[in-house]
Amino acid sequence: MTSPSPLSLPRLVAGLLLVLLLGLAGPAEASLLHLEGPVPAELGVHDGSLSACAVPAHCVRADWPLTDPEAALSALVPLLETTEGVRIVERDGRYLHATATSRLFGFVDDLELQALPAAGVLQARSSSRLGDSDLGVNARRLAALQQQLPDS
């Protein structure tokens, strides 16, 4: 009869990591890592508009034509408040800034919305704080939000 071989340290570590990764059923705040990065200086309204994306590989900016952009912004607030990993940081009239934290690694993205009623536009911008590419996360975030708009 052969005795079972003892677990090697690499196997034990790999097993523990697997348990940790599969066991992350909680909110984004319980991510394996928390890679927040600095708050970008370009956040907010500048000259009446959200900032353009300096690096399109990890930032998306869109103008959505709407009949009532203020109502559309208000309609998106409850959706954002109930989306896992999203936290509204600032809501000031026609402007909203939220952060979206990824579940696994805790990457923080900034989401901004601004209603421009005179132009009939809701501006949207989603940008990653860290990394060279977001693998399409910001574009998918804006597309999902746009689908929820009343005029869409």
Number of C-alpha atoms within 10 A of each C-alpha: 3 4 5 6 6 6 9 8 9 9 10 11 12 11 12 12 13 11 11 13 13 9 9 14 11 10 14 21 16 16 21 16 14 17 15 17 13 9 11 11 6 12 15 18 13 10 7 9 12 21 17 14 15 11 12 13 17 22 23 23 21 18 16 17 16 20 15 18 25 19 16 19 21 14 14 16 15 10 12 17 13 10 11 15 19 21 17 16 12 13 14 8 11 16 19 20 19 20 22 24 24 24 21 16 16 19 22 23 24 23 26 24 24 26 26 20 16 8 12 16 20 26 21 21 24 26 27 26 19 15 10 11 14 18 10 12 18 24 20 13 15 18 12 11 14 18 10 14 17 15 13 9
